[in-house]
């Protein structure tokens, strides 16, 4: 299987829209090389 940057970007966009619609706060962390691409703290975690 090969990597498809366009598909990955679309998947991240869909996921971030889903998280935002549920009041979570996703950010694109893919460039940080943390082992995950989208950190998404709940609103309660930021209080």
mmCIF entry with sequence, helices, sheets and N, C-alpha, C, O atoms, coordinates in Angstrom:
data_MODEL
# 
_entry.id   MODEL 
# 
_entity.id                         1 
_entity.type                       polymer 
_entity.pdbx_number_of_molecules   1 
# 
_entity_poly.entity_id                      1 
_entity_poly.type                           'polypeptide(L)' 
_entity_poly.nstd_linkage                   no 
_entity_poly.nstd_monomer                   no 
_entity_poly.pdbx_seq_one_letter_code       
;(UNK)(UNK)(UNK)(UNK)(UNK)(UNK)(UNK)(UNK)(UNK)(UNK)(UNK)(UNK)(UNK)(UNK)(UNK)(UNK)
(UNK)(UNK)(UNK)(UNK)(UNK)(UNK)(UNK)(UNK)(UNK)(UNK)(UNK)(UNK)(UNK)(UNK)(UNK)(UNK)
(UNK)(UNK)(UNK)(UNK)(UNK)(UNK)(UNK)(UNK)(UNK)(UNK)(UNK)(UNK)(UNK)(UNK)(UNK)
;
_entity_poly.pdbx_seq_one_letter_code_can   XXXXXXXXXXXXXXXXXXXXXXXXXXXXXXXXXXXXXXXXXXXXXXX 
_entity_poly.pdbx_strand_id                 A 
# 
loop_
_entity_poly_seq.entity_id 
_entity_poly_seq.num 
_entity_poly_seq.mon_id 
_entity_poly_seq.hetero 
1 1  UNK n 
1 2  UNK n 
1 3  UNK n 
1 4  UNK n 
1 5  UNK n 
1 6  UNK n 
1 7  UNK n 
1 8  UNK n 
1 9  UNK n 
1 10 UNK n 
1 11 UNK n 
1 12 UNK n 
1 13 UNK n 
1 14 UNK n 
1 15 UNK n 
1 16 UNK n 
1 17 UNK n 
1 18 UNK n 
1 19 UNK n 
1 20 UNK n 
1 21 UNK n 
1 22 UNK n 
1 23 UNK n 
1 24 UNK n 
1 25 UNK n 
1 26 UNK n 
1 27 UNK n 
1 28 UNK n 
1 29 UNK n 
1 30 UNK n 
1 31 UNK n 
1 32 UNK n 
1 33 UNK n 
1 34 UNK n 
1 35 UNK n 
1 36 UNK n 
1 37 UNK n 
1 38 UNK n 
1 39 UNK n 
1 40 UNK n 
1 41 UNK n 
1 42 UNK n 
1 43 UNK n 
1 44 UNK n 
1 45 UNK n 
1 46 UNK n 
1 47 UNK n 
# 
_struct_asym.id          A 
_struct_asym.entity_id   1 
# 
loop_
_struct_conf.conf_type_id 
_struct_conf.id 
_struct_conf.pdbx_PDB_helix_id 
_struct_conf.beg_label_comp_id 
_struct_conf.beg_label_asym_id 
_struct_conf.beg_label_seq_id 
_struct_conf.pdbx_beg_PDB_ins_code 
_struct_conf.end_label_comp_id 
_struct_conf.end_label_asym_id 
_struct_conf.end_label_seq_id 
_struct_conf.pdbx_end_PDB_ins_code 
_struct_conf.beg_auth_comp_id 
_struct_conf.beg_auth_asym_id 
_struct_conf.beg_auth_seq_id 
_struct_conf.end_auth_comp_id 
_struct_conf.end_auth_asym_id 
_struct_conf.end_auth_seq_id 
_struct_conf.pdbx_PDB_helix_class 
_struct_conf.details 
_struct_conf.pdbx_PDB_helix_length 
HELX_P HELX_P1 AA1 UNK A 5  ? UNK A 21 ? UNK A 5  UNK A 21 1 ? 17 
HELX_P HELX_P2 AA2 UNK A 30 ? UNK A 32 ? UNK A 30 UNK A 32 5 ? 3  
HELX_P HELX_P3 AA3 UNK A 43 ? UNK A 46 ? UNK A 43 UNK A 46 5 ? 4  
# 
_struct_conf_type.id          HELX_P 
_struct_conf_type.criteria    ? 
_struct_conf_type.reference   ? 
# 
_struct_sheet.id               AA1 
_struct_sheet.type             ? 
_struct_sheet.number_strands   2 
_struct_sheet.details          ? 
# 
_struct_sheet_order.sheet_id     AA1 
_struct_sheet_order.range_id_1   1 
_struct_sheet_order.range_id_2   2 
_struct_sheet_order.offset       ? 
_struct_sheet_order.sense        anti-parallel 
# 
loop_
_struct_sheet_range.sheet_id 
_struct_sheet_range.id 
_struct_sheet_range.beg_label_comp_id 
_struct_sheet_range.beg_label_asym_id 
_struct_sheet_range.beg_label_seq_id 
_struct_sheet_range.pdbx_beg_PDB_ins_code 
_struct_sheet_range.end_label_comp_id 
_struct_sheet_range.end_label_asym_id 
_struct_sheet_range.end_label_seq_id 
_struct_sheet_range.pdbx_end_PDB_ins_code 
_struct_sheet_range.beg_auth_comp_id 
_struct_sheet_range.beg_auth_asym_id 
_struct_sheet_range.beg_auth_seq_id 
_struct_sheet_range.end_auth_comp_id 
_struct_sheet_range.end_auth_asym_id 
_struct_sheet_range.end_auth_seq_id 
AA1 1 UNK A 25 ? UNK A 28 ? UNK A 25 UNK A 28 
AA1 2 UNK A 38 ? UNK A 41 ? UNK A 38 UNK A 41 
# 
loop_
_atom_site.group_PDB 
_atom_site.id 
_atom_site.type_symbol 
_atom_site.label_atom_id 
_atom_site.label_alt_id 
_atom_site.label_comp_id 
_atom_site.label_asym_id 
_atom_site.label_entity_id 
_atom_site.label_seq_id 
_atom_site.pdbx_PDB_ins_code 
_atom_site.Cartn_x 
_atom_site.Cartn_y 
_atom_site.Cartn_z 
_atom_site.occupancy 
_atom_site.B_iso_or_equiv 
_atom_site.pdbx_formal_charge 
_atom_site.auth_seq_id 
_atom_site.auth_comp_id 
_atom_site.auth_asym_id 
_atom_site.auth_atom_id 
_atom_site.pdbx_PDB_model_num 
ATOM 1   N N  . UNK A 1 1  ? 0.843   -1.163 0.000  1.00 0.00 ? 1  UNK A N  1 
ATOM 2   C CA . UNK A 1 1  ? 0.000   0.000  0.000  1.00 0.00 ? 1  UNK A CA 1 
ATOM 3   C C  . UNK A 1 1  ? 0.896   1.235  0.000  1.00 0.00 ? 1  UNK A C  1 
ATOM 4   O O  . UNK A 1 1  ? 1.903   1.289  0.706  1.00 0.00 ? 1  UNK A O  1 
ATOM 5   N N  . UNK A 1 2  ? 0.520   2.205  -0.787 1.00 0.00 ? 2  UNK A N  1 
ATOM 6   C CA . UNK A 1 2  ? 1.312   3.428  -0.842 1.00 0.00 ? 2  UNK A CA 1 
ATOM 7   C C  . UNK A 1 2  ? 0.546   4.583  -0.189 1.00 0.00 ? 2  UNK A C  1 
ATOM 8   O O  . UNK A 1 2  ? -0.681  4.571  -0.093 1.00 0.00 ? 2  UNK A O  1 
ATOM 9   N N  . UNK A 1 3  ? 1.290   5.542  0.238  1.00 0.00 ? 3  UNK A N  1 
ATOM 10  C CA . UNK A 1 3  ? 0.720   6.718  0.883  1.00 0.00 ? 3  UNK A CA 1 
ATOM 11  C C  . UNK A 1 3  ? 0.117   7.641  -0.173 1.00 0.00 ? 3  UNK A C  1 
ATOM 12  O O  . UNK A 1 3  ? 0.701   7.835  -1.239 1.00 0.00 ? 3  UNK A O  1 
ATOM 13  N N  . UNK A 1 4  ? -1.045  8.205  0.122  1.00 0.00 ? 4  UNK A N  1 
ATOM 14  C CA . UNK A 1 4  ? -1.704  9.144  -0.779 1.00 0.00 ? 4  UNK A CA 1 
ATOM 15  C C  . UNK A 1 4  ? -1.977  10.420 0.010  1.00 0.00 ? 4  UNK A C  1 
ATOM 16  O O  . UNK A 1 4  ? -2.919  10.478 0.801  1.00 0.00 ? 4  UNK A O  1 
ATOM 17  N N  . UNK A 1 5  ? -1.154  11.438 -0.206 1.00 0.00 ? 5  UNK A N  1 
ATOM 18  C CA . UNK A 1 5  ? -1.261  12.680 0.559  1.00 0.00 ? 5  UNK A CA 1 
ATOM 19  C C  . UNK A 1 5  ? -2.615  13.361 0.397  1.00 0.00 ? 5  UNK A C  1 
ATOM 20  O O  . UNK A 1 5  ? -3.129  13.959 1.342  1.00 0.00 ? 5  UNK A O  1 
ATOM 21  N N  . UNK A 1 6  ? -3.196  13.270 -0.805 1.00 0.00 ? 6  UNK A N  1 
ATOM 22  C CA . UNK A 1 6  ? -4.495  13.899 -1.043 1.00 0.00 ? 6  UNK A CA 1 
ATOM 23  C C  . UNK A 1 6  ? -5.594  13.220 -0.217 1.00 0.00 ? 6  UNK A C  1 
ATOM 24  O O  . UNK A 1 6  ? -6.440  13.895 0.370  1.00 0.00 ? 6  UNK A O  1 
ATOM 25  N N  . UNK A 1 7  ? -5.578  11.907 -0.175 1.00 0.00 ? 7  UNK A N  1 
ATOM 26  C CA . UNK A 1 7  ? -6.566  11.162 0.607  1.00 0.00 ? 7  UNK A CA 1 
ATOM 27  C C  . UNK A 1 7  ? -6.367  11.438 2.096  1.00 0.00 ? 7  UNK A C  1 
ATOM 28  O O  . UNK A 1 7  ? -7.338  11.606 2.834  1.00 0.00 ? 7  UNK A O  1 
ATOM 29  N N  . UNK A 1 8  ? -5.118  11.483 2.533  1.00 0.00 ? 8  UNK A N  1 
ATOM 30  C CA . UNK A 1 8  ? -4.846  11.766 3.944  1.00 0.00 ? 8  UNK A CA 1 
ATOM 31  C C  . UNK A 1 8  ? -5.354  13.158 4.332  1.00 0.00 ? 8  UNK A C  1 
ATOM 32  O O  . UNK A 1 8  ? -5.954  13.317 5.395  1.00 0.00 ? 8  UNK A O  1 
ATOM 33  N N  . UNK A 1 9  ? -5.125  14.149 3.498  1.00 0.00 ? 9  UNK A N  1 
ATOM 34  C CA . UNK A 1 9  ? -5.585  15.508 3.783  1.00 0.00 ? 9  UNK A CA 1 
ATOM 35  C C  . UNK A 1 9  ? -7.116  15.567 3.846  1.00 0.00 ? 9  UNK A C  1 
ATOM 36  O O  . UNK A 1 9  ? -7.674  16.241 4.711  1.00 0.00 ? 9  UNK A O  1 
ATOM 37  N N  . UNK A 1 10 ? -7.782  14.874 2.946  1.00 0.00 ? 10 UNK A N  1 
ATOM 38  C CA . UNK A 1 10 ? -9.242  14.848 2.941  1.00 0.00 ? 10 UNK A CA 1 
ATOM 39  C C  . UNK A 1 10 ? -9.771  14.152 4.197  1.00 0.00 ? 10 UNK A C  1 
ATOM 40  O O  . UNK A 1 10 ? -10.728 14.624 4.812  1.00 0.00 ? 10 UNK A O  1 
ATOM 41  N N  . UNK A 1 11 ? -9.159  13.045 4.574  1.00 0.00 ? 11 UNK A N  1 
ATOM 42  C CA . UNK A 1 11 ? -9.581  12.322 5.778  1.00 0.00 ? 11 UNK A CA 1 
ATOM 43  C C  . UNK A 1 11 ? -9.398  13.187 7.020  1.00 0.00 ? 11 UNK A C  1 
ATOM 44  O O  . UNK A 1 11 ? -10.261 13.200 7.898  1.00 0.00 ? 11 UNK A O  1 
ATOM 45  N N  . UNK A 1 12 ? -8.300  13.899 7.099  1.00 0.00 ? 12 UNK A N  1 
ATOM 46  C CA . UNK A 1 12 ? -8.069  14.782 8.241  1.00 0.00 ? 12 UNK A CA 1 
ATOM 47  C C  . UNK A 1 12 ? -9.108  15.902 8.280  1.00 0.00 ? 12 UNK A C  1 
ATOM 48  O O  . UNK A 1 12 ? -9.592  16.258 9.354  1.00 0.00 ? 12 UNK A O  1 
ATOM 49  N N  . UNK A 1 13 ? -9.450  16.453 7.131  1.00 0.00 ? 13 UNK A N  1 
ATOM 50  C CA . UNK A 1 13 ? -10.445 17.512 7.062  1.00 0.00 ? 13 UNK A CA 1 
ATOM 51  C C  . UNK A 1 13 ? -11.806 17.008 7.541  1.00 0.00 ? 13 UNK A C  1 
ATOM 52  O O  . UNK A 1 13 ? -12.477 17.681 8.323  1.00 0.00 ? 13 UNK A O  1 
ATOM 53  N N  . UNK A 1 14 ? -12.210 15.836 7.077  1.00 0.00 ? 14 UNK A N  1 
ATOM 54  C CA . UNK A 1 14 ? -13.498 15.257 7.481  1.00 0.00 ? 14 UNK A CA 1 
ATOM 55  C C  . UNK A 1 14 ? -13.516 15.013 8.983  1.00 0.00 ? 14 UNK A C  1 
ATOM 56  O O  . UNK A 1 14 ? -14.493 15.334 9.659  1.00 0.00 ? 14 UNK A O  1 
ATOM 57  N N  . UNK A 1 15 ? -12.432 14.445 9.500  1.00 0.00 ? 15 UNK A N  1 
ATOM 58  C CA . UNK A 1 15 ? -12.367 14.161 10.931 1.00 0.00 ? 15 UNK A CA 1 
ATOM 59  C C  . UNK A 1 15 ? -12.401 15.443 11.762 1.00 0.00 ? 15 UNK A C  1 
ATOM 60  O O  . UNK A 1 15 ? -13.090 15.505 12.780 1.00 0.00 ? 15 UNK A O  1 
ATOM 61  N N  . UNK A 1 16 ? -11.668 16.454 11.336 1.00 0.00 ? 16 UNK A N  1 
ATOM 62  C CA . UNK A 1 16 ? -11.641 17.709 12.080 1.00 0.00 ? 16 UNK A CA 1 
ATOM 63  C C  . UNK A 1 16 ? -13.016 18.383 12.062 1.00 0.00 ? 16 UNK A C  1 
ATOM 64  O O  . UNK A 1 16 ? -13.418 18.973 13.065 1.00 0.00 ? 16 UNK A O  1 
ATOM 65  N N  . UNK A 1 17 ? -13.742 18.309 10.948 1.00 0.00 ? 17 UNK A N  1 
ATOM 66  C CA . UNK A 1 17 ? -15.093 18.852 10.887 1.00 0.00 ? 17 UNK A CA 1 
ATOM 67  C C  . UNK A 1 17 ? -16.016 18.093 11.835 1.00 0.00 ? 17 UNK A C  1 
ATOM 68  O O  . UNK A 1 17 ? -16.854 18.702 12.499 1.00 0.00 ? 17 UNK A O  1 
ATOM 69  N N  . UNK A 1 18 ? -15.873 16.777 11.906 1.00 0.00 ? 18 UNK A N  1 
ATOM 70  C CA . UNK A 1 18 ? -16.679 15.973 12.818 1.00 0.00 ? 18 UNK A CA 1 
ATOM 71  C C  . UNK A 1 18 ? -16.398 16.360 14.269 1.00 0.00 ? 18 UNK A C  1 
ATOM 72  O O  . UNK A 1 18 ? -17.330 16.568 15.046 1.00 0.00 ? 18 UNK A O  1 
ATOM 73  N N  . UNK A 1 19 ? -15.146 16.456 14.630 1.00 0.00 ? 19 UNK A N  1 
ATOM 74  C CA . UNK A 1 19 ? -14.779 16.811 16.003 1.00 0.00 ? 19 UNK A CA 1 
ATOM 75  C C  . UNK A 1 19 ? -15.303 18.206 16.355 1.00 0.00 ? 19 UNK A C  1 
ATOM 76  O O  . UNK A 1 19 ? -15.839 18.410 17.444 1.00 0.00 ? 19 UNK A O  1 
ATOM 77  N N  . UNK A 1 20 ? -15.151 19.161 15.443 1.00 0.00 ? 20 UNK A N  1 
ATOM 78  C CA . UNK A 1 20 ? -15.620 20.519 15.679 1.00 0.00 ? 20 UNK A CA 1 
ATOM 79  C C  . UNK A 1 20 ? -17.135 20.551 15.861 1.00 0.00 ? 20 UNK A C  1 
ATOM 80  O O  . UNK A 1 20 ? -17.641 21.297 16.700 1.00 0.00 ? 20 UNK A O  1 
ATOM 81  N N  . UNK A 1 21 ? -17.861 19.750 15.085 1.00 0.00 ? 21 UNK A N  1 
ATOM 82  C CA . UNK A 1 21 ? -19.323 19.735 15.195 1.00 0.00 ? 21 UNK A CA 1 
ATOM 83  C C  . UNK A 1 21 ? -19.781 19.194 16.542 1.00 0.00 ? 21 UNK A C  1 
ATOM 84  O O  . UNK A 1 21 ? -20.921 19.421 16.946 1.00 0.00 ? 21 UNK A O  1 
ATOM 85  N N  . UNK A 1 22 ? -18.899 18.478 17.241 1.00 0.00 ? 22 UNK A N  1 
ATOM 86  C CA . UNK A 1 22 ? -19.223 17.925 18.560 1.00 0.00 ? 22 UNK A CA 1 
ATOM 87  C C  . UNK A 1 22 ? -18.570 18.745 19.676 1.00 0.00 ? 22 UNK A C  1 
ATOM 88  O O  . UNK A 1 22 ? -18.416 18.266 20.800 1.00 0.00 ? 22 UNK A O  1 
ATOM 89  N N  . UNK A 1 23 ? -18.191 19.979 19.357 1.00 0.00 ? 23 UNK A N  1 
ATOM 90  C CA . UNK A 1 23 ? -17.621 20.957 20.298 1.00 0.00 ? 23 UNK A CA 1 
ATOM 91  C C  . UNK A 1 23 ? -16.213 20.624 20.785 1.00 0.00 ? 23 UNK A C  1 
ATOM 92  O O  . UNK A 1 23 ? -15.761 21.191 21.780 1.00 0.00 ? 23 UNK A O  1 
ATOM 93  N N  . UNK A 1 24 ? -15.516 19.722 20.109 1.00 0.00 ? 24 UNK A N  1 
ATOM 94  C CA . UNK A 1 24 ? -14.124 19.456 20.447 1.00 0.00 ? 24 UNK A CA 1 
ATOM 95  C C  . UNK A 1 24 ? -13.262 20.444 19.681 1.00 0.00 ? 24 UNK A C  1 
ATOM 96  O O  . UNK A 1 24 ? -13.762 21.144 18.800 1.00 0.00 ? 24 UNK A O  1 
ATOM 97  N N  . UNK A 1 25 ? -11.987 20.512 19.998 1.00 0.00 ? 25 UNK A N  1 
ATOM 98  C CA . UNK A 1 25 ? -11.104 21.533 19.441 1.00 0.00 ? 25 UNK A CA 1 
ATOM 99  C C  . UNK A 1 25 ? -9.894  20.907 18.736 1.00 0.00 ? 25 UNK A C  1 
ATOM 100 O O  . UNK A 1 25 ? -8.779  20.963 19.256 1.00 0.00 ? 25 UNK A O  1 
ATOM 101 N N  . UNK A 1 26 ? -10.107 20.313 17.560 1.00 0.00 ? 26 UNK A N  1 
ATOM 102 C CA . UNK A 1 26 ? -9.005  19.655 16.869 1.00 0.00 ? 26 UNK A CA 1 
ATOM 103 C C  . UNK A 1 26 ? -8.032  20.652 16.237 1.00 0.00 ? 26 UNK A C  1 
ATOM 104 O O  . UNK A 1 26 ? -8.414  21.748 15.827 1.00 0.00 ? 26 UNK A O  1 
ATOM 105 N N  . UNK A 1 27 ? -6.774  20.243 16.172 1.00 0.00 ? 27 UNK A N  1 
ATOM 106 C CA . UNK A 1 27 ? -5.761  21.026 15.461 1.00 0.00 ? 27 UNK A CA 1 
ATOM 107 C C  . UNK A 1 27 ? -4.930  20.075 14.613 1.00 0.00 ? 27 UNK A C  1 
ATOM 108 O O  . UNK A 1 27 ? -4.808  18.891 14.927 1.00 0.00 ? 27 UNK A O  1 
ATOM 109 N N  . UNK A 1 28 ? -4.371  20.592 13.557 1.00 0.00 ? 28 UNK A N  1 
ATOM 110 C CA . UNK A 1 28 ? -3.515  19.786 12.686 1.00 0.00 ? 28 UNK A CA 1 
ATOM 111 C C  . UNK A 1 28 ? -2.126  19.715 13.311 1.00 0.00 ? 28 UNK A C  1 
ATOM 112 O O  . UNK A 1 28 ? -1.374  20.689 13.295 1.00 0.00 ? 28 UNK A O  1 
ATOM 113 N N  . UNK A 1 29 ? -1.804  18.571 13.850 1.00 0.00 ? 29 UNK A N  1 
ATOM 114 C CA . UNK A 1 29 ? -0.501  18.377 14.463 1.00 0.00 ? 29 UNK A CA 1 
ATOM 115 C C  . UNK A 1 29 ? 0.368   17.418 13.669 1.00 0.00 ? 29 UNK A C  1 
ATOM 116 O O  . UNK A 1 29 ? 1.354   16.896 14.190 1.00 0.00 ? 29 UNK A O  1 
ATOM 117 N N  . UNK A 1 30 ? 0.011   17.181 12.414 1.00 0.00 ? 30 UNK A N  1 
ATOM 118 C CA . UNK A 1 30 ? 0.711   16.181 11.609 1.00 0.00 ? 30 UNK A CA 1 
ATOM 119 C C  . UNK A 1 30 ? 2.190   16.498 11.409 1.00 0.00 ? 30 UNK A C  1 
ATOM 120 O O  . UNK A 1 30 ? 2.992   15.582 11.231 1.00 0.00 ? 30 UNK A O  1 
ATOM 121 N N  . UNK A 1 31 ? 2.561   17.763 11.436 1.00 0.00 ? 31 UNK A N  1 
ATOM 122 C CA . UNK A 1 31 ? 3.963   18.128 11.227 1.00 0.00 ? 31 UNK A CA 1 
ATOM 123 C C  . UNK A 1 31 ? 4.804   17.952 12.495 1.00 0.00 ? 31 UNK A C  1 
ATOM 124 O O  . UNK A 1 31 ? 6.030   18.051 12.444 1.00 0.00 ? 31 UNK A O  1 
ATOM 125 N N  . UNK A 1 32 ? 4.153   17.694 13.623 1.00 0.00 ? 32 UNK A N  1 
ATOM 126 C CA . UNK A 1 32 ? 4.869   17.597 14.894 1.00 0.00 ? 32 UNK A CA 1 
ATOM 127 C C  . UNK A 1 32 ? 5.474   16.218 15.159 1.00 0.00 ? 32 UNK A C  1 
ATOM 128 O O  . UNK A 1 32 ? 6.255   16.062 16.098 1.00 0.00 ? 32 UNK A O  1 
ATOM 129 N N  . UNK A 1 33 ? 5.129   15.228 14.355 1.00 0.00 ? 33 UNK A N  1 
ATOM 130 C CA . UNK A 1 33 ? 5.683   13.871 14.471 1.00 0.00 ? 33 UNK A CA 1 
ATOM 131 C C  . UNK A 1 33 ? 5.513   13.312 15.897 1.00 0.00 ? 33 UNK A C  1 
ATOM 132 O O  . UNK A 1 33 ? 6.460   12.800 16.493 1.00 0.00 ? 33 UNK A O  1 
ATOM 133 N N  . UNK A 1 34 ? 4.285   13.424 16.425 1.00 0.00 ? 34 UNK A N  1 
ATOM 134 C CA . UNK A 1 34 ? 3.990   12.964 17.776 1.00 0.00 ? 34 UNK A CA 1 
ATOM 135 C C  . UNK A 1 34 ? 3.362   11.577 17.816 1.00 0.00 ? 34 UNK A C  1 
ATOM 136 O O  . UNK A 1 34 ? 3.053   11.079 18.898 1.00 0.00 ? 34 UNK A O  1 
ATOM 137 N N  . UNK A 1 35 ? 3.170   10.951 16.680 1.00 0.00 ? 35 UNK A N  1 
ATOM 138 C CA . UNK A 1 35 ? 2.551   9.637  16.641 1.00 0.00 ? 35 UNK A CA 1 
ATOM 139 C C  . UNK A 1 35 ? 1.064   9.702  16.350 1.00 0.00 ? 35 UNK A C  1 
ATOM 140 O O  . UNK A 1 35 ? 0.414   8.666  16.207 1.00 0.00 ? 35 UNK A O  1 
ATOM 141 N N  . UNK A 1 36 ? 0.523   10.897 16.261 1.00 0.00 ? 36 UNK A N  1 
ATOM 142 C CA . UNK A 1 36 ? -0.872  11.101 15.875 1.00 0.00 ? 36 UNK A CA 1 
ATOM 143 C C  . UNK A 1 36 ? -0.943  12.425 15.124 1.00 0.00 ? 36 UNK A C  1 
ATOM 144 O O  . UNK A 1 36 ? -0.084  13.291 15.292 1.00 0.00 ? 36 UNK A O  1 
ATOM 145 N N  . UNK A 1 37 ? -1.964  12.574 14.303 1.00 0.00 ? 37 UNK A N  1 
ATOM 146 C CA . UNK A 1 37 ? -2.032  13.755 13.446 1.00 0.00 ? 37 UNK A CA 1 
ATOM 147 C C  . UNK A 1 37 ? -2.942  14.858 13.958 1.00 0.00 ? 37 UNK A C  1 
ATOM 148 O O  . UNK A 1 37 ? -2.737  16.030 13.642 1.00 0.00 ? 37 UNK A O  1 
ATOM 149 N N  . UNK A 1 38 ? -3.960  14.489 14.759 1.00 0.00 ? 38 UNK A N  1 
ATOM 150 C CA . UNK A 1 38 ? -4.939  15.489 15.153 1.00 0.00 ? 38 UNK A CA 1 
ATOM 151 C C  . UNK A 1 38 ? -5.188  15.435 16.655 1.00 0.00 ? 38 UNK A C  1 
ATOM 152 O O  . UNK A 1 38 ? -6.031  14.664 17.113 1.00 0.00 ? 38 UNK A O  1 
ATOM 153 N N  . UNK A 1 39 ? -4.469  16.240 17.422 1.00 0.00 ? 39 UNK A N  1 
ATOM 154 C CA . UNK A 1 39 ? -4.827  16.344 18.833 1.00 0.00 ? 39 UNK A CA 1 
ATOM 155 C C  . UNK A 1 39 ? -6.180  17.049 18.929 1.00 0.00 ? 39 UNK A C  1 
ATOM 156 O O  . UNK A 1 39 ? -6.427  18.029 18.226 1.00 0.00 ? 39 UNK A O  1 
ATOM 157 N N  . UNK A 1 40 ? -7.047  16.547 19.797 1.00 0.00 ? 40 UNK A N  1 
ATOM 158 C CA . UNK A 1 40 ? -8.392  17.100 19.881 1.00 0.00 ? 40 UNK A CA 1 
ATOM 159 C C  . UNK A 1 40 ? -8.876  17.096 21.324 1.00 0.00 ? 40 UNK A C  1 
ATOM 160 O O  . UNK A 1 40 ? -9.615  16.200 21.731 1.00 0.00 ? 40 UNK A O  1 
ATOM 161 N N  . UNK A 1 41 ? -8.459  18.100 22.101 1.00 0.00 ? 41 UNK A N  1 
ATOM 162 C CA . UNK A 1 41 ? -8.907  18.157 23.493 1.00 0.00 ? 41 UNK A CA 1 
ATOM 163 C C  . UNK A 1 41 ? -10.391 18.503 23.579 1.00 0.00 ? 41 UNK A C  1 
ATOM 164 O O  . UNK A 1 41 ? -10.924 19.241 22.751 1.00 0.00 ? 41 UNK A O  1 
ATOM 165 N N  . UNK A 1 42 ? -11.029 17.961 24.584 1.00 0.00 ? 42 UNK A N  1 
ATOM 166 C CA . UNK A 1 42 ? -12.433 18.320 24.816 1.00 0.00 ? 42 UNK A CA 1 
ATOM 167 C C  . UNK A 1 42 ? -12.480 19.713 25.418 1.00 0.00 ? 42 UNK A C  1 
ATOM 168 O O  . UNK A 1 42 ? -11.492 20.172 25.991 1.00 0.00 ? 42 UNK A O  1 
ATOM 169 N N  . UNK A 1 43 ? -13.597 20.381 25.298 1.00 0.00 ? 43 UNK A N  1 
ATOM 170 C CA . UNK A 1 43 ? -13.715 21.722 25.898 1.00 0.00 ? 43 UNK A CA 1 
ATOM 171 C C  . UNK A 1 43 ? -13.449 21.687 27.407 1.00 0.00 ? 43 UNK A C  1 
ATOM 172 O O  . UNK A 1 43 ? -12.908 22.652 27.948 1.00 0.00 ? 43 UNK A O  1 
ATOM 173 N N  . UNK A 1 44 ? -13.809 20.620 28.087 1.00 0.00 ? 44 UNK A N  1 
ATOM 174 C CA . UNK A 1 44 ? -13.587 20.507 29.527 1.00 0.00 ? 44 UNK A CA 1 
ATOM 175 C C  . UNK A 1 44 ? -12.103 20.446 29.867 1.00 0.00 ? 44 UNK A C  1 
ATOM 176 O O  . UNK A 1 44 ? -11.693 20.930 30.922 1.00 0.00 ? 44 UNK A O  1 
ATOM 177 N N  . UNK A 1 45 ? -11.300 19.862 28.996 1.00 0.00 ? 45 UNK A N  1 
ATOM 178 C CA . UNK A 1 45 ? -9.863  19.760 29.248 1.00 0.00 ? 45 UNK A CA 1 
ATOM 179 C C  . UNK A 1 45 ? -9.165  21.118 29.213 1.00 0.00 ? 45 UNK A C  1 
ATOM 180 O O  . UNK A 1 45 ? -8.087  21.278 29.786 1.00 0.00 ? 45 UNK A O  1 
ATOM 181 N N  . UNK A 1 46 ? -9.760  22.070 28.559 1.00 0.00 ? 46 UNK A N  1 
ATOM 182 C CA . UNK A 1 46 ? -9.140  23.387 28.392 1.00 0.00 ? 46 UNK A CA 1 
ATOM 183 C C  . UNK A 1 46 ? -9.579  24.400 29.440 1.00 0.00 ? 46 UNK A C  1 
ATOM 184 O O  . UNK A 1 46 ? -9.110  25.538 29.452 1.00 0.00 ? 46 UNK A O  1 
ATOM 185 N N  . UNK A 1 47 ? -10.466 23.983 30.303 1.00 0.00 ? 47 UNK A N  1 
ATOM 186 C CA . UNK A 1 47 ? -10.935 24.896 31.367 1.00 0.00 ? 47 UNK A CA 1 
ATOM 187 C C  . UNK A 1 47 ? -9.976  24.946 32.512 1.00 0.00 ? 47 UNK A C  1 
ATOM 188 O O  . UNK A 1 47 ? -10.215 25.659 33.486 1.00 0.00 ? 47 UNK A O  1 
# 
